[in-house]
């Protein structure tokens, strides 16, 4: 059974400690998917959303790894602009299933 480490607690599925079936970033991934269902967002917007939404937040490395390695998310392009007082080039992300995929 793939979800042996899960048990139900007050209507929530909870992961038992040490269970290898689900990643540590499951909630972050789910929240990113919910955000991208509203439309494309760049990496900084996703990072800020996660850190506003969750008490423990996420590091920029975590956000970048989640976006790059999860096939639900696709890179749509790049955006150059001012973020946090400096000019950066950041990636714009969308959901692969909604057809938000770059052709080039």
Order of alpha helices (4+ residues) and beta strands (2+ residues): beta-beta-alpha-beta-alpha-alpha-beta-beta
